[in-house]
């Protein structure tokens, strides 16, 4: 997997188009929402969105509230930076791996506290609620690897197989979707389910009831027709 290669002595060429500028504004709003909703602390976590062959991504180590329209940061799928001068997130390999192997148009990675706690306890989130079906099924935990590495990206892809979200052991969450809103909603839903399981599991002498594969299959079928018609 290609890593970002850029000569720090030279500014990156490239001027964003209208679509990229609008997508960047949406990306910043989503990134700030992760902080406002307590899914990240400080500069942890990252967000990206794909526009054509360009992936716009939050830069490394910059608080979201300090980013402006002029800070747009974009790379190609091979990691080559084509927009902006700020260094992209250290988790760029993980984001690009998702775009290369799925139909994702947006990715949200957080360090949500309940989800991260669950990632230290199990290898798969117990099916305590039927909304696991909204992520494609049982949510797996990717084995731990150092952040920003190819090993982490590979572990994440295996956990993500057939799913739109996974947990990262001792690290956090990653979800993707067709839009930033969908990717974010999946992240929020995953954090809620983790909080639910931790809460139910904390009652002394009792064990949470889990849904059976047959029950989950029935829900998955119903979810296919959920929501408003186009």
C-alpha positions as CSV (number, residue, x, y, z in Angstrom):
1,X,0.0,0.0,0.0
2,X,1.5,3.3,-1.1
3,X,2.4,5.8,1.6
4,X,2.2,9.5,1.0
5,X,5.4,10.8,-0.6
6,X,5.8,14.6,-0.8
7,X,8.9,16.8,-0.8
8,X,8.2,19.1,2.2
9,X,10.3,21.9,0.5
10,X,7.7,22.4,-2.1
11,X,4.1,23.4,-2.0
12,X,1.6,21.0,-3.5
13,X,0.1,22.2,-6.7
14,X,-3.6,22.1,-7.4
15,X,-6.7,24.2,-7.2
16,X,-9.9,22.7,-5.8
17,X,-13.0,22.8,-8.1
18,X,-16.4,23.7,-6.9
19,X,-17.4,20.1,-6.1
20,X,-14.3,19.6,-4.1
21,X,-14.7,22.9,-2.2
22,X,-18.3,22.0,-1.3
23,X,-17.3,18.5,-0.2
24,X,-14.5,20.0,2.0
25,X,-17.0,22.2,3.7
26,X,-19.2,19.1,4.4
27,X,-16.1,17.2,5.6
28,X,-15.2,19.9,8.1
29,X,-18.8,20.0,9.4
30,X,-18.7,16.2,9.9
31,X,-15.3,16.3,11.6
32,X,-16.4,19.0,14.0
33,X,-19.6,17.0,14.7
34,X,-17.5,14.0,15.9
35,X,-15.8,16.3,18.4
36,X,-19.0,18.0,19.5
37,X,-20.7,14.6,20.1
38,X,-17.8,13.3,22.1
39,X,-16.6,10.7,19.6
40,X,-13.1,12.2,19.5
41,X,-10.9,14.2,21.8
42,X,-8.3,16.8,20.7
43,X,-7.0,15.9,17.2
44,X,-7.8,12.2,17.4
45,X,-9.9,10.5,14.7
46,X,-10.2,11.6,11.1
47,X,-12.7,12.0,8.3
48,X,-12.4,11.6,4.5
49,X,-14.7,11.9,1.5
50,X,-14.1,10.9,-2.1
51,X,-14.7,13.3,-5.0
52,X,-14.0,11.5,-8.3
53,X,-10.4,10.2,-8.1
54,X,-9.5,12.6,-5.3
55,X,-9.8,11.8,-1.6
56,X,-10.3,14.8,0.7
57,X,-9.0,14.1,4.2
58,X,-8.5,15.9,7.5
59,X,-4.8,16.9,8.0
60,X,-2.6,15.5,10.7
61,X,-2.5,17.1,14.2
62,X,-4.7,20.1,13.4
63,X,-7.8,20.8,15.6
64,X,-10.9,20.7,13.5
65,X,-12.1,24.1,14.7
66,X,-8.9,25.7,13.3
67,X,-9.4,24.3,9.8
68,X,-10.8,26.6,7.1
69,X,-11.7,26.4,3.4
70,X,-8.1,27.3,2.5
71,X,-6.8,24.2,4.3
72,X,-8.3,21.7,1.9
73,X,-6.2,18.6,1.7
74,X,-6.5,16.0,-1.0
75,X,-4.7,12.9,-2.4
76,X,-5.1,10.4,-5.2
77,X,-5.8,6.8,-4.4
78,X,-2.1,6.0,-4.7
79,X,-1.4,8.5,-1.8
80,X,0.0,11.3,-4.0
81,X,-1.0,14.6,-2.6
82,X,-2.7,16.9,-5.1
83,X,-4.4,19.5,-3.0
84,X,-3.1,21.6,-0.1
85,X,0.1,21.9,1.8
86,X,-0.9,20.4,5.2
87,X,0.2,16.8,5.8
88,X,-2.8,14.4,5.6
89,X,-3.8,12.3,8.6
90,X,-1.4,9.6,9.7
91,X,-4.3,7.1,9.1
92,X,-4.3,7.8,5.4
93,X,-3.3,4.2,4.5
94,X,-6.5,3.0,6.3
95,X,-8.8,5.5,4.5
96,X,-7.3,4.7,1.1
97,X,-7.6,0.9,1.7
98,X,-11.3,1.4,2.2
99,X,-11.7,3.4,-1.0
100,X,-9.6,0.9,-3.0
101,X,-11.6,-2.1,-1.9
102,X,-15.2,-0.9,-1.5
103,X,-17.7,1.5,-3.0
104,X,-17.3,3.9,-0.1
105,X,-17.6,7.6,-0.8
106,X,-16.9,8.7,2.8
107,X,-15.1,7.3,5.8
108,X,-15.3,8.3,9.5
109,X,-12.7,7.1,12.1
110,X,-13.2,7.9,15.7
111,X,-11.8,7.0,19.2
112,X,-15.3,6.8,20.7
113,X,-15.0,5.7,24.3
114,X,-17.6,3.0,24.6
115,X,-16.6,1.4,21.3
116,X,-13.0,1.5,22.2
117,X,-13.7,-0.1,25.5
118,X,-15.6,-2.9,23.8
119,X,-12.7,-3.4,21.4
120,X,-10.5,-4.4,24.4
121,X,-12.9,-7.0,25.7
122,X,-14.2,-9.1,22.8
123,X,-13.3,-10.1,19.2
124,X,-16.8,-9.3,18.0
125,X,-19.5,-7.0,19.4
126,X,-22.2,-9.2,20.8
127,X,-25.5,-8.9,18.9
128,X,-27.4,-7.1,21.7
129,X,-29.4,-5.0,19.2
130,X,-30.8,-5.6,15.8
131,X,-29.1,-2.4,14.4
132,X,-25.9,-4.4,13.8
133,X,-27.7,-5.3,10.6
134,X,-27.4,-1.7,9.4
135,X,-23.6,-2.3,9.4
136,X,-24.0,-5.6,7.4
137,X,-24.0,-8.0,10.4
138,X,-22.0,-8.8,13.5
139,X,-19.4,-6.1,14.0
140,X,-15.9,-7.6,14.2
141,X,-12.8,-6.2,16.0
142,X,-9.7,-5.8,14.0
143,X,-6.5,-7.0,15.9
144,X,-4.3,-4.3,17.2
145,X,-1.5,-2.8,15.1
146,X,0.4,0.5,15.4
147,X,-1.6,3.5,14.0
148,X,-0.9,4.6,10.5
149,X,0.7,1.3,9.4
150,X,-0.1,-1.0,6.6
151,X,-0.6,-3.8,9.1
152,X,-3.5,-1.8,10.7
153,X,-5.0,-1.2,7.3
154,X,-4.9,-4.9,6.4
155,X,-6.3,-5.9,9.8
156,X,-9.1,-3.4,9.3
157,X,-10.0,-4.6,5.9
158,X,-10.3,-8.2,7.1
159,X,-12.7,-7.1,9.9
160,X,-14.6,-4.9,7.5
161,X,-15.2,-7.7,4.9
162,X,-18.9,-7.7,4.2
163,X,-19.5,-4.9,6.7
164,X,-19.7,-1.1,6.6
165,X,-18.1,-0.7,10.0
166,X,-15.7,-2.4,12.4
167,X,-13.9,-1.8,15.7
168,X,-10.2,-1.4,16.0
169,X,-8.7,-3.1,19.0
170,X,-7.5,-0.7,21.7
171,X,-8.0,2.1,19.2
172,X,-11.5,3.0,18.0
173,X,-14.0,2.7,15.2
174,X,-14.2,2.9,11.4
175,X,-17.3,3.2,9.3
176,X,-18.0,4.1,5.7
177,X,-20.9,5.0,3.6
178,X,-22.3,6.5,0.4
179,X,-22.3,10.0,2.0
180,X,-20.6,11.7,5.0
181,X,-24.0,11.7,6.8
182,X,-24.4,7.9,6.3
183,X,-20.8,7.2,7.4
184,X,-21.3,9.4,10.5
185,X,-24.7,7.9,11.4
186,X,-23.1,4.4,11.3
187,X,-20.4,5.5,13.6
188,X,-22.9,7.0,16.1
189,X,-25.0,3.9,15.9
190,X,-22.0,1.7,16.5
191,X,-21.0,3.7,19.6
192,X,-24.6,3.5,20.9
193,X,-24.6,-0.3,20.6
194,X,-21.3,-0.6,22.3
195,X,-22.6,1.6,25.2
196,X,-25.8,-0.5,25.3
197,X,-23.8,-3.8,25.6
198,X,-21.5,-2.4,28.3
199,X,-24.4,-1.1,30.3
200,X,-26.3,-4.4,30.1
201,X,-23.2,-6.4,30.9
202,X,-22.5,-4.4,34.0
203,X,-25.6,-5.7,35.9
204,X,-24.4,-8.2,38.5
205,X,-25.7,-11.7,38.1
206,X,-27.3,-11.1,34.8
207,X,-26.2,-11.8,31.2
208,X,-27.6,-9.8,28.2
209,X,-29.9,-11.7,25.9
210,X,-28.4,-11.8,22.4
211,X,-30.2,-12.0,19.1
212,X,-30.0,-15.2,17.2
213,X,-28.8,-15.5,13.6
214,X,-32.4,-16.2,12.5
215,X,-33.6,-13.0,14.2
216,X,-30.9,-10.9,12.7
217,X,-31.6,-12.4,9.2
218,X,-35.3,-11.3,9.5
219,X,-34.3,-7.8,10.5
220,X,-31.8,-7.6,7.6
221,X,-34.6,-8.4,5.2
222,X,-36.9,-5.7,6.6
223,X,-34.1,-3.1,6.6
224,X,-33.9,-3.5,2.8
225,X,-37.2,-1.7,2.5
226,X,-36.7,0.8,5.4
227,X,-37.1,4.5,4.9
228,X,-38.7,6.8,2.4
229,X,-39.0,5.8,-1.2
230,X,-37.1,7.8,-3.8
